[in-house]
Amino acid sequence: MDKRIILKNTILFIVMISFIVIFKSIFGEENVLIGVTSLTAMLMFLGRDLSLSPLKYTLRFVGINVTMGIGAFLANQNMWLAIPINFTIMFFLSYSFVYNLQKPIYLPFSLQYLFIVSTPISIEQLPMRLLALVTGGVLIMVLQVLLNKRKMTKAGGKLLENLCEMLIQQIDCLLEDKKAELLKQQIAADLSTIRRMIYEKREEDFYLTEQGSVQLNLSSALEQLYLLLGKEESKALPQDFLNEVKHCLEVAKRVIKKEIEVGEYKKCLEYMLEVYQHLGAEAGMPLYMIKTLGFLEESLLELVNLKKERYNLVGKIAHVSEYYQGVRTRHKGLKEHSLKFSYAMRMGVAISIGAFIMDGLQLSEGRWILFTILSVMVPIYDMMGPKIKDRLFATLVGAISVVLLFSVFTQPIIRTVILLLSGYINSYIKKYRYSTILVTLSAVGSAALSSRGAEVLSITRIFMVGVGVIIAWVISRFLFTYKLEDESRDLDCFYQLTLKEMLIEIEKVIEKKGDGQHFKNLFIRTTLIEESLKQNKQLLNQGQQTIKPKRMLVNSLYELYRWLEHHEMTVQDKKILHKDLQMLLEGDKSKKYNILEQVKKQIPLMENMKDKLVLSSVLQIAYDIEL
């Protein structure tokens, strides 16, 4: 194992233990688990960049924590009052932190509520608990500001450099007739990573920062080159042409690293434009690549001209479009068949039932019913079976392990060392099945140190986990069930709506009435939808053939939009483009051949190379679009 990983995990473990000890010393034993969940939230949210609006998110997290604290206190006063309170809070947490196009992050908040609702306190202890919850909410954002403030600058810039380098390697593979599957997978992964970073760092879930917009433009140009180089026709490109493209990418990488001026890249592109000025529609691939290299030049100019003080500025000239608001509301709205609503309903009902059983039967270890429900109940029903099997296996193995270990080692100090070691080893375990074994060992062992024997607690835990599994499975199976097929259907529909709106926005930008922020949101959204669809199709054992051509289509649409946004066209050329777009929007398959033939005839008649490039985009869109 890498020494750096061992050192990193060891330091992190020491910091985590120290944090929990300090938190306990300040807020007391009854609030130590708030420290645990606050730490979990702090680390989990580092994967999201929330540093653009620190005050807004601080108030949001503090408000959620305080509401949970008051709600849990009231729920503990009366088991009948607890039913609507538990349902409402768990519904809200599950609905708020489950996302259609991002990984869910409900775990720390939901777990925190279950911790505090299963650890009752007196009215005198309530102020300290609320203060602990406020502190936890504030600390999440303190760590965000400290570690994520320059995340996009550092990580985004590095990703763009790596993408240039990998594209250069992709061209080398083409020249040497070598396969590059692993390389292509890494390129796709890096593109997805940078899009997610940009998507997360938006204001009002709509407005991109100026730095985000520039990095998005660069990533789009690089992705289009990646897709073009991956097409079969690229194998037939002349070596001289591929070497010119490679040289442009080498220069672009150095511009991104700020080693040379963008003028050097401009020289490379001007040379290619001069050499290949004669190209017509029959040129196909070379024309598309030159067009994309031109788009890359504009993006590099934006990068170079962007001042540091403007990195996080957000242009709010345009309002959040009615369409974007409408689609966003419809897609994640309170619908019986939606992912967010169905999961929130199931979780709210299941936790309410589990808590009622715990209170009604006065089960001292009943909290494990609640923790099991939260653990095995997932947003998509198809994923639940493996979770249940892993949970039952891990509970059984963990319980047996703690009984055996505590039978051999009876001294409290040795038992404590065993628990600490299990926690440390868990930092290296990534698979849920095996990490839960160590969690079970720690939980049963910790309780056995101060109460009944490990044997009794192990049997109790197995029983409680079994009850939790039954509740979670019955609710998920018969109430608001949401399957992979449902999600794929919803995503497919959402994707088609997004593509259609992108075509409409291109029509608008021809007359300089387009909304750049809206179009960029649509573009990023296609990446996230395709990523989700790809994962679903893999799980459903379906092919990915529907994904690749659409990726090419989306990038062609984005390039065309950006080109029209920054360049003027003659009145005649605008009419031609309008007519072609209208035929595409009508979706008449019989007209597709006409579009292709018309555009092929129009390209050679264009005197300006830039206008040729615009129509080459339309030609590519017509080829790729699914009419």
C-alpha positions in Angstrom: 0.0 0.0 0.0 1.2 3.5 -0.8 2.9 5.2 2.2 1.2 8.4 1.4 -2.2 6.8 1.8 -1.3 5.3 5.1 0.0 8.7 6.4 -3.0 10.5 5.1 -5.5 8.1 6.7 -3.6 8.0 10.0 -3.5 11.8 10.2 -7.2 12.0 9.3 -8.1 9.4 11.9 -6.2 11.3 14.6 -7.9 14.5 13.6 -11.3 12.9 13.6 -10.8 11.3 17.1 -9.4 14.6 18.4 -12.4 16.5 17.0 -14.9 14.2 18.6 -13.1 14.3 22.0 -13.1 18.1 21.9 -16.7 18.2 20.8 -17.7 15.9 23.7 -15.7 17.9 26.3 -17.5 21.1 25.2 -21.1 19.9 24.6 -21.3 16.8 26.8 -21.7 13.0 26.5 -25.4 13.4 25.3 -24.3 15.4 22.3 -21.2 13.5 21.2 -23.0 11.9 18.3 -23.8 15.3 16.9 -20.1 15.8 16.7 -19.8 12.5 14.8 -22.5 13.5 12.2 -21.2 17.0 11.9 -17.8 15.7 11.1 -19.4 13.3 8.5 -21.2 16.2 6.9 -18.1 18.4 6.9 -16.2 15.7 5.0 -19.0 14.6 2.7 -19.8 18.2 1.6 -16.2 18.8 0.7 -17.2 17.0 -2.5 -19.5 19.9 -3.3 -18.2 23.4 -3.7 -20.6 25.6 -1.7 -18.0 28.4 -1.1 -19.7 30.8 -3.6 -22.6 31.6 -1.1 -21.2 30.9 2.4 -23.7 32.9 4.4 -26.7 31.4 2.6 -25.6 27.8 3.2 -24.5 28.5 6.8 -28.0 29.8 7.6 -29.5 26.9 5.7 -27.5 24.3 7.6 -28.0 26.0 11.0 -31.7 26.3 10.3 -32.0 22.6 9.4 -30.1 21.5 12.5 -32.1 23.7 14.9 -35.3 22.4 13.4 -34.2 18.9 13.9 -33.2 19.6 17.5 -36.5 21.1 18.4 -38.5 18.5 16.5 -36.6 15.6 18.1 -37.2 17.1 21.6 -40.9 17.4 21.0 -41.1 13.9 19.4 -39.6 12.5 22.6 -42.3 14.0 24.8 -45.2 11.9 23.3 -45.1 8.8 21.1 -48.3 9.9 19.2 -47.0 13.4 18.6 -43.7 11.8 17.3 -45.5 10.2 14.4 -46.2 13.4 12.4 -43.0 15.0 13.6 -40.8 12.1 12.5 -42.6 11.8 9.2 -42.3 15.5 8.4 -38.7 15.9 9.3 -37.5 12.7 7.6 -39.6 13.5 4.5 -38.0 17.0 4.4 -34.5 15.8 4.8 -34.9 13.0 2.3 -36.6 15.2 -0.3 -34.1 18.1 0.1 -30.9 16.1 -0.1 -31.7 13.5 -2.8 -31.0 14.8 -6.3 -32.0 13.7 -9.8 -28.6 14.4 -11.4 -26.2 14.3 -8.4 -25.3 11.9 -5.7 -27.6 12.1 -2.7 -26.1 13.6 0.5 -29.0 13.0 2.9 -27.0 10.6 5.1 -25.3 12.9 7.7 -28.5 14.9 8.3 -30.8 11.9 8.4 -28.4 10.0 10.7 -28.1 13.0 12.9 -31.8 13.3 13.4 -32.0 9.6 14.3 -29.2 10.0 16.7 -30.8 12.8 18.6 -34.3 11.4 18.5 -33.0 8.2 20.0 -31.0 10.1 22.7 -33.7 11.9 24.7 -32.7 14.9 26.9 -34.3 17.1 29.5 -35.6 20.6 29.0 -32.5 21.9 30.9 -30.2 20.2 28.4 -32.0 21.5 25.3 -30.0 24.8 25.0 -26.7 23.0 25.0 -28.0 20.5 22.3 -29.2 23.4 20.1 -25.8 25.1 20.5 -24.1 21.9 19.5 -26.3 21.7 16.4 -25.7 25.3 15.5 -21.9 24.8 15.9 -22.1 21.7 13.6 -23.9 23.7 10.9 -21.4 26.5 11.1 -18.4 24.2 11.0 -19.6 22.6 7.7 -19.2 26.0 6.0 -16.0 26.9 7.8 -14.3 23.9 6.2 -15.9 24.8 2.9 -14.4 28.3 2.9 -11.0 27.0 4.0 -10.6 24.2 1.5 -13.0 24.8 -1.4 -12.6 28.5 -2.1 -10.0 28.0 -4.8 -11.0 24.5 -5.8 -12.2 25.4 -9.3 -9.0 27.4 -10.0 -6.7 24.6 -8.9 -8.6 21.4 -9.8 -10.3 22.8 -12.9 -7.1 24.2 -14.4 -5.3 20.9 -13.7 -8.1 18.9 -15.3 -8.0 21.0 -18.5 -4.2 20.6 -18.7 -4.7 16.8 -18.4 -7.4 16.7 -21.0 -5.0 18.4 -23.5 -2.3 15.9 -22.7 -4.6 13.0 -23.1 -5.9 14.2 -26.4 -2.3 14.5 -27.6 -1.9 10.8 -26.5 -5.1 10.0 -28.4 -3.7 11.4 -31.6 -0.5 9.4 -31.0 -2.6 6.3 -30.7 -4.3 7.1 -34.0 -0.9 7.8 -35.8 0.5 4.5 -34.5 -2.8 2.5 -35.0 -3.0 1.6 -31.3 -6.2 1.1 -29.1 -6.9 3.8 -26.5 -9.9 2.5 -24.5 -8.5 3.2 -21.0 -7.4 6.6 -22.2 -10.9 7.4 -23.5 -12.5 6.3 -20.3 -10.2 8.7 -18.3 -11.0 11.6 -20.7 -14.7 11.0 -20.2 -14.3 10.8 -16.4 -12.3 14.1 -16.3 -14.9 15.8 -18.5 -17.7 14.7 -16.2 -15.7 15.8 -13.1 -15.1 19.4 -14.4 -18.8 19.7 -15.5 -19.9 18.7 -12.0 -17.6 21.2 -10.4 -19.1 24.0 -12.6 -22.6 22.8 -12.0 -22.2 22.8 -8.2 -20.7 26.3 -8.1 -23.8 28.2 -9.4 -25.7 30.9 -7.7 -29.4 30.3 -7.4 -28.9 26.9 -9.1 -28.7 28.8 -12.4 -26.0 31.5 -12.7 -22.5 30.3 -13.6 -19.4 32.2 -12.4 -17.3 33.8 -15.0 -14.5 31.3 -14.3 -17.1 28.5 -14.6 -18.3 29.8 -18.0 -14.8 29.9 -19.4 -13.9 26.4 -18.1 -17.1 25.1 -19.5 -16.3 26.5 -23.0 -12.8 25.0 -22.9 -14.2 21.6 -21.8 -16.7 21.6 -24.6 -14.1 22.3 -27.2 -11.8 19.6 -25.9 -14.7 17.1 -25.6 -15.7 17.7 -29.2 -12.1 17.0 -30.4 -12.1 13.9 -28.3 -15.4 12.7 -29.9 -14.2 13.6 -33.4 -10.9 11.8 -32.9 -12.8 8.7 -31.7 -14.9 8.4 -34.9 -14.0 5.8 -37.5 -13.4 8.6 -40.1 -10.5 10.0 -38.1 -8.4 6.9 -38.9 -8.3 8.0 -42.6 -7.1 11.6 -41.8 -3.7 12.5 -43.3 -0.8 12.3 -40.8 0.1 15.9 -41.6 -3.3 17.1 -40.6 -3.3 15.1 -37.3 0.2 16.4 -36.5 -1.1 20.0 -37.0 -4.0 19.3 -34.6 -1.6 17.7 -32.1 0.6 20.8 -32.3 -2.4 23.1 -31.6 -3.2 21.0 -28.5 0.4 21.2 -27.3 0.3 25.0 -27.6 -3.2 25.1 -26.0 -1.9 23.2 -23.0 0.9 25.7 -22.5 -1.5 28.6 -22.8 -3.7 27.0 -20.1 -0.6 26.6 -17.9 0.2 30.3 -18.6 3.6 29.4 -20.1 3.1 31.2 -23.4 0.8 33.8 -24.9 -2.5 32.9 -26.6 -1.1 34.5 -29.8 1.0 31.4 -30.3 -2.1 29.3 -30.6 -3.7 31.9 -32.9 -0.7 31.4 -35.3 -1.3 27.6 -35.4 -4.9 28.1 -36.2 -4.4 30.8 -38.8 -1.9 28.4 -40.6 -4.5 25.7 -40.7 -7.3 28.0 -41.9 -5.0 29.2 -44.7 -3.9 25.7 -45.8 -7.5 24.3 -45.7 -9.4 27.3 -46.9 -10.6 25.4 -50.0 -12.5 22.7 -48.0 -16.1 22.0 -48.9 -18.8 19.8 -47.3 -17.2 16.7 -48.7 -14.1 17.4 -46.5 -16.2 16.4 -43.5 -13.9 15.5 -40.6 -11.1 18.1 -41.3 -13.7 20.9 -41.5 -15.3 19.8 -38.2 -12.0 19.7 -36.5 -10.9 23.1 -37.7 -14.2 24.5 -36.6 -13.6 23.1 -33.1 -10.1 24.4 -32.9 -11.5 27.8 -33.7 -13.9 27.4 -30.8 -10.9 26.4 -28.6 -9.1 29.6 -29.6 -12.0 31.8 -28.5 -12.2 29.9 -25.2 -8.4 30.4 -24.6 -8.8 34.1 -25.2 -11.5 34.2 -22.6 -9.3 32.4 -20.1 -6.3 34.7 -20.7 -8.4 37.8 -20.4 -10.2 36.7 -17.2 -8.8 38.6 -14.2 -8.6 36.8 -10.8 -10.9 39.3 -9.1 -13.6 38.3 -11.6 -13.3 34.5 -11.1 -16.4 34.2 -8.8 -18.4 37.1 -10.3 -21.9 36.1 -11.5 -23.6 38.0 -14.3 -27.3 38.4 -13.5 -28.3 40.3 -16.6 -30.6 37.5 -17.6 -33.4 36.3 -15.4 -33.8 32.6 -14.7 -35.8 31.6 -17.8 -39.4 30.5 -17.5 -38.6 27.3 -19.3 -35.7 26.4 -17.0 -37.8 27.1 -13.9 -40.7 25.1 -15.4 -38.7 22.1 -16.3 -36.7 22.2 -13.0 -40.0 22.3 -11.1 -41.7 19.6 -13.2 -38.7 17.3 -13.0 -38.2 17.4 -9.3 -41.7 18.4 -8.2 -44.0 16.7 -5.8 -45.1 13.9 -8.2 -46.1 10.5 -7.0 -43.8 8.9 -9.6 -40.7 11.2 -9.1 -37.5 9.9 -7.5 -37.4 12.6 -4.8 -41.0 12.4 -3.7 -41.2 8.6 -3.7 -38.0 8.2 -1.6 -39.0 10.9 0.8 -42.5 9.3 1.3 -41.0 5.8 1.9 -38.4 7.1 4.4 -40.9 9.2 6.3 -43.3 6.4 6.7 -40.7 3.7 7.5 -38.9 5.9 10.2 -42.3 6.8 11.7 -43.2 3.2 12.1 -39.8 2.2 13.4 -39.7 5.0 16.0 -43.3 4.1 17.1 -42.3 0.5 17.7 -39.2 1.6 19.6 -41.2 3.9 21.8 -44.2 1.7 22.2 -42.3 -1.4 23.2 -39.7 0.7 25.1 -36.8 -1.0 23.3 -33.5 0.1 24.8 -31.6 -0.8 21.7 -34.5 0.1 19.3 -32.4 2.8 17.6 -30.7 0.1 15.6 -34.1 -0.5 13.9 -34.0 3.1 12.7 -30.3 3.0 11.7 -31.0 -0.2 9.7 -33.9 1.4 7.8 -31.8 4.4 6.9 -28.9 2.1 5.8 -30.8 -0.3 3.5 -33.6 1.9 2.2 -32.2 3.6 -0.9 -33.9 5.9 -3.5 -34.0 3.2 -6.2 -35.7 -0.1 -5.3 -33.4 -2.2 -7.5 -30.4 -1.3 -5.4 -32.0 -2.4 -2.1 -31.5 -6.2 -2.4 -27.7 -6.1 -2.4 -27.8 -3.6 0.5 -30.0 -5.9 2.6 -27.8 -8.9 2.0 -24.7 -7.0 2.8 -26.2 -5.5 6.0 -27.4 -8.9 7.3 -24.1 -10.5 6.5 -22.1 -7.7 8.1 -24.2 -7.7 11.2 -23.9 -11.4 11.7 -20.1 -11.5 11.1 -19.6 -8.3 13.2 -21.6 -9.6 16.1 -19.9 -13.0 16.1 -16.5 -11.2 15.9 -17.1 -9.0 18.9 -18.4 -12.0 21.0 -15.2 -14.0 20.2 -12.8 -11.1 20.7 -14.4 -10.0 24.0 -14.4 -13.6 25.2 -10.7 -13.8 24.7 -9.8 -10.3 25.8 -11.6 -9.3 29.0 -9.5 -6.3 30.1 -11.3 -3.0 29.3 -8.1 -1.3 28.1 -7.5 -4.1 25.5 -11.1 -4.0 24.4 -10.8 -0.2 23.9 -7.7 -0.7 21.8 -9.6 -3.3 19.7 -12.4 -0.8 19.1 -9.9 2.0 18.1 -8.1 -0.3 15.7 -11.4 -1.4 14.1 -12.2 2.3 13.5 -8.8 3.0 12.1 -8.9 -0.1 9.8 -12.3 1.1 8.6 -10.7 4.2 7.0 -9.1 1.9 4.4 -12.3 -0.1 3.7 -14.4 1.2 0.8 -16.9 -1.7 0.2 -20.1 -1.3 2.2 -20.3 -5.0 3.2 -16.9 -5.1 4.9 -17.0 -1.6 6.4 -20.3 -2.4 8.1 -18.7 -5.4 9.8 -16.3 -3.0 11.5 -19.1 -0.6 12.3 -21.1 -3.4 13.9 -18.0 -4.5 15.9 -17.4 -0.9 17.1 -21.1 -0.3 18.0 -21.7 -3.6 19.9 -18.2 -3.4 21.5 -18.7 0.2 22.7 -22.1 -0.6 24.2 -20.7 -3.8 25.9 -17.9 -1.8 27.6 -20.5 0.1 29.7 -23.6 -2.2 29.9 -24.6 -5.8 29.3 -22.4 -8.5 27.9 -21.4 -8.7 24.2 -23.4 -11.9 23.7 -26.7 -10.4 24.7 -26.0 -7.2 22.8 -25.0 -9.2 19.7 -28.3 -11.1 19.7 -30.2 -8.0 20.3 -28.5 -6.2 17.5 -29.2 -9.0 15.0 -32.8 -9.0 16.0 -33.2 -5.2 15.7 -31.4 -5.2 12.3 -33.8 -7.9 11.2 -36.9 -5.9 12.2 -35.4 -2.8 10.4 -34.8 -4.8 7.2 -38.4 -6.1 7.2 -39.9 -2.7 7.7 -37.7 -1.1 5.0 -38.3 -3.9 2.5 -42.1 -4.0 2.9 -42.4 -0.2 2.6 -40.1 0.0 -0.4 -41.8 -3.0 -2.1 -45.4 -1.8 -1.8 -45.3 2.0 -1.2 -44.2 4.5 -3.9 -41.8 2.0 -5.5 -39.3 3.6 -7.8 -37.2 1.4 -10.1 -34.3 1.8 -12.5 -36.7 1.6 -15.4 -38.7 4.5 -14.0 -35.6 6.7 -13.6 -34.4 5.8 -17.1 -37.8 6.7 -18.6 -37.9 10.1 -16.7 -34.3 10.9 -17.7 -34.9 10.0 -21.4 -37.9 12.3 -21.5 -36.0 15.1 -19.7 -33.1 14.7 -22.2 -35.4 15.1 -25.2 -36.9 18.2 -23.7 -33.4 19.6 -23.1 -32.3 19.0 -26.7 -35.4 20.6 -28.1 -34.9 23.7 -25.9 -31.3 24.0 -27.1 -32.4 24.2 -30.7 -35.0 26.9 -29.8 -32.3 28.9 -28.0 -30.1 28.7 -31.1 -32.9 30.1 -33.1 -33.1 33.0 -30.7 -29.4 33.7 -30.7 -29.4 34.2 -34.5 -31.3 37.4 -33.8 -29.1 38.1 -30.7 -32.0 37.3 -28.3 -30.4 34.2 -26.8 -29.8 33.6 -23.1 -26.2 32.4 -22.6 -26.7 31.3 -19.0 -29.8 29.3 -19.9 -28.0 27.5 -22.7 -25.0 26.7 -20.6 -27.3 25.2 -17.9 -28.9 23.1 -20.6 -25.6 21.9 -21.9 -24.2 20.9 -18.5 -27.5 19.2 -17.7 -27.1 16.9 -20.8 -23.8 15.7 -19.4 -25.3 14.8 -16.1 -28.3 13.1 -17.6 -26.2 11.1 -20.0 -24.0 10.0 -17.1 -27.0 8.8 -15.1 -28.5 7.1 -18.2 -25.2 5.3 -18.9 -25.0 4.0 -15.3 -28.6 2.8 -15.5 -28.2 1.1 -18.8 -25.1 -0.8 -17.5 -27.1 -1.9 -14.4 -30.0 -3.0 -16.7 -27.5 -4.7 -19.1 -28.6 -2.5 -22.0 -26.2 -1.1 -24.6 -24.8 2.5 -24.6 -25.2 3.0 -28.3 -27.8 5.7 -27.8 -25.4 7.8 -25.7 -22.4 8.4 -28.0 -24.1 10.1 -31.0 -26.1 12.4 -28.7 -22.9 13.6 -27.0 -21.6 14.6 -30.4 -24.9 16.3 -31.1 -24.9 18.3 -27.9 -21.4 19.6 -28.4 -22.2 20.6 -32.0 -25.2 22.5 -30.7 -23.0 24.2 -28.1 -20.3 25.2 -30.6 -22.9 26.6 -33.0 -24.5 28.6 -30.2 -21.2 30.1 -29.1 -20.2 30.9 -32.7 -23.5 32.7 -33.4 -23.2 34.5 -30.1 -19.9 36.1 -31.1 -20.1 36.4 -34.9 -22.3 38.2 -37.3 -23.9 36.6 -40.3 -25.4 38.1 -43.5 -29.1 38.4 -43.8 -29.2 35.7 -46.5 -27.1 33.3 -44.4 -29.4 33.9 -41.4 -32.5 33.0 -43.5 -30.8 29.7 -44.6 -29.9 28.8 -41.1 -33.4 29.7 -39.8 -34.9 27.4 -42.5 -32.6 24.5 -41.6 -33.3 24.8 -37.9 -37.1 25.0 -38.4 -36.9 21.7 -40.4 -35.0 20.1 -37.5 -37.4 21.4 -34.9 -40.4 20.0 -36.8 -39.0 16.6 -36.4 -40.1 15.3 -39.8 -37.9 12.3 -40.8 -38.8 12.7 -44.4 -37.1 16.1 -44.4 -33.8 15.0 -43.0 -32.4 14.0 -46.4 -33.5 17.4 -47.8 -31.6 19.2 -44.9 -28.4 17.3 -45.5 -28.5 17.8 -49.3 -29.3 21.6 -49.0 -26.5 22.2 -46.5 -24.0 20.3 -48.6 -24.8 22.5 -51.6 -24.8 25.7 -49.5 -21.3 25.3 -47.9 -19.2 25.6 -51.2 -21.2 28.8 -52.1 -20.1 30.6 -48.9 -17.2 32.9 -49.6 -16.3 33.4 -45.9 -14.6 30.4 -44.1 -16.4 31.3 -40.9 -19.8 31.0 -42.5 -18.7 27.6 -43.9 -17.8 26.5 -40.4 -21.3 27.6 -39.1 -23.1 25.5 -41.8 -20.7 22.6 -41.2 -22.1 22.6 -37.6 -25.7 22.5 -39.0 -24.6 19.6 -41.2 -23.1 17.7 -38.3 -26.3 18.4 -36.2 -28.5 17.1 -39.0 -26.4 13.9 -39.2 -26.5 13.3 -35.4 -30.0 14.4 -34.4 -32.6 11.8 -33.8 -35.6 13.1 -35.8 
